[in-house]
């Protein structure tokens, strides 16, 4: 279809208007509305945390409610909901594609269970508990005091690295399920990479900054923002996997049978 003299739809601009192909690819990316809402919430929670610090924590209960490094507050429950949504979407896919005679399909069942465990960990503080137990086993005197990891311990090395290796091995074992949606697998792996950069990498610096200093606030903001954004990217990949296999979610009004009064036909008039 011509759009002008000598110009066709899809022609690449020439001369000073030329641009790389990857820009066109990025411009075609369409973020599903539910995923976009999660991205917005990620940023809102992070910015609210920074503004509360800059304002000097004017209302302490509100500051505790938004504390990204806190437990049992809004960011904690939000992250738990994120991972639960991922587990639900992947659980639906696993249920619809489960073949009891095929061992690989049982491996896929492990994937939503992993994210369900991450959701539970957010509210039950499982990795913190495991971290305290690992201190007693691997650190001198059974305490993280007088070590470079006085605040965090070494759970990132004891549990984080094996988790990363296990997750990569699991996704490689079930990658055939992503043949119709390879970009969904990329998003899930990318999201987990971003999450683990925050959880295993940025958290390490928490032992080297004062908790309530500007550096401490920046460290907490960076760590938790990585985890939230990573979770949303994983959610995007899970959503895309279902969508590529024809899954849709619809809310429709149920049809009800019309009640015909006595002596009146469905046409509306008496005989």
FENHU-V504004 format. One record per pair of residues at least 4 apart in sequence whose ideal C-beta (glycine too) atoms are under 6 Angstrom apart, sorted by the first residue. I is the first residue (numbers start at 1). GAP is how many residues later the second one is. D is the distance in whole Angstrom. If there is no record, write none. Layout:
i | gap | d
I | GAP | D
I | GAP | D
This chain:
i | gap | d
1 | 8 | 5
3 | 4 | 5
3 | 6 | 6
7 | 4 | 6
13 | 4 | 4
13 | 5 | 6
19 | 4 | 5
31 | 4 | 5
31 | 5 | 5
32 | 207 | 6
35 | 200 | 6
35 | 201 | 5
35 | 204 | 6
38 | 194 | 4
39 | 193 | 5
42 | 186 | 4
42 | 187 | 5
42 | 190 | 6
43 | 4 | 6
45 | 30 | 6
46 | 175 | 6
46 | 179 | 5
48 | 18 | 5
49 | 17 | 5
49 | 19 | 5
49 | 172 | 6
50 | 171 | 6
52 | 5 | 6
52 | 11 | 5
52 | 14 | 6
53 | 164 | 5
57 | 6 | 4
64 | 6 | 6
65 | 8 | 5
65 | 9 | 6
68 | 7 | 5
68 | 152 | 5
68 | 156 | 4
69 | 151 | 4
71 | 5 | 6
72 | 4 | 6
74 | 4 | 6
76 | 46 | 6
79 | 43 | 5
80 | 39 | 5
80 | 42 | 4
80 | 43 | 5
82 | 149 | 4
83 | 32 | 5
83 | 35 | 4
83 | 36 | 4
84 | 35 | 4
85 | 150 | 6
86 | 29 | 4
86 | 148 | 5
86 | 149 | 5
86 | 152 | 5
87 | 4 | 6
87 | 25 | 4
87 | 28 | 4
87 | 29 | 4
89 | 149 | 4
89 | 153 | 6
90 | 21 | 5
90 | 22 | 4
90 | 148 | 5
91 | 21 | 4
93 | 148 | 6
93 | 149 | 6
94 | 14 | 5
94 | 15 | 5
94 | 18 | 6
98 | 7 | 5
99 | 6 | 5
107 | 66 | 5
107 | 67 | 5
108 | 66 | 5
108 | 69 | 6
120 | 4 | 5
121 | 5 | 4
121 | 6 | 6
127 | 28 | 6
130 | 29 | 6
131 | 22 | 4
131 | 24 | 3
134 | 4 | 6
134 | 21 | 6
134 | 24 | 5
135 | 4 | 5
135 | 9 | 5
135 | 18 | 5
136 | 6 | 4
139 | 5 | 6
139 | 8 | 6
144 | 5 | 6
144 | 6 | 6
144 | 9 | 5
145 | 5 | 6
149 | 4 | 6
149 | 5 | 5
149 | 58 | 5
150 | 57 | 5
151 | 55 | 5
151 | 56 | 4
152 | 51 | 6
152 | 54 | 5
152 | 55 | 5
154 | 4 | 6
155 | 4 | 5
156 | 4 | 4
156 | 44 | 5
157 | 4 | 6
159 | 4 | 6
160 | 40 | 4
164 | 32 | 6
178 | 4 | 6
178 | 6 | 6
178 | 7 | 4
180 | 64 | 5
181 | 59 | 6
181 | 60 | 5
181 | 63 | 4
184 | 53 | 4
184 | 56 | 4
184 | 57 | 4
186 | 4 | 6
187 | 4 | 6
187 | 46 | 5
187 | 49 | 5
187 | 50 | 3
188 | 46 | 5
188 | 49 | 4
190 | 43 | 6
191 | 39 | 5
191 | 42 | 3
191 | 43 | 3
194 | 32 | 5
194 | 35 | 6
194 | 36 | 3
195 | 4 | 6
195 | 32 | 5
195 | 35 | 3
196 | 4 | 5
197 | 4 | 5
197 | 29 | 5
198 | 4 | 5
198 | 25 | 4
198 | 28 | 3
198 | 29 | 4
199 | 4 | 6
199 | 28 | 6
202 | 20 | 5
202 | 21 | 4
203 | 20 | 5
205 | 14 | 5
206 | 13 | 6
209 | 6 | 4
209 | 7 | 5
209 | 10 | 5
210 | 6 | 5
211 | 5 | 5
212 | 4 | 6
221 | 4 | 6
225 | 4 | 6
226 | 4 | 6
242 | 5 | 4
260 | 4 | 6
260 | 6 | 5
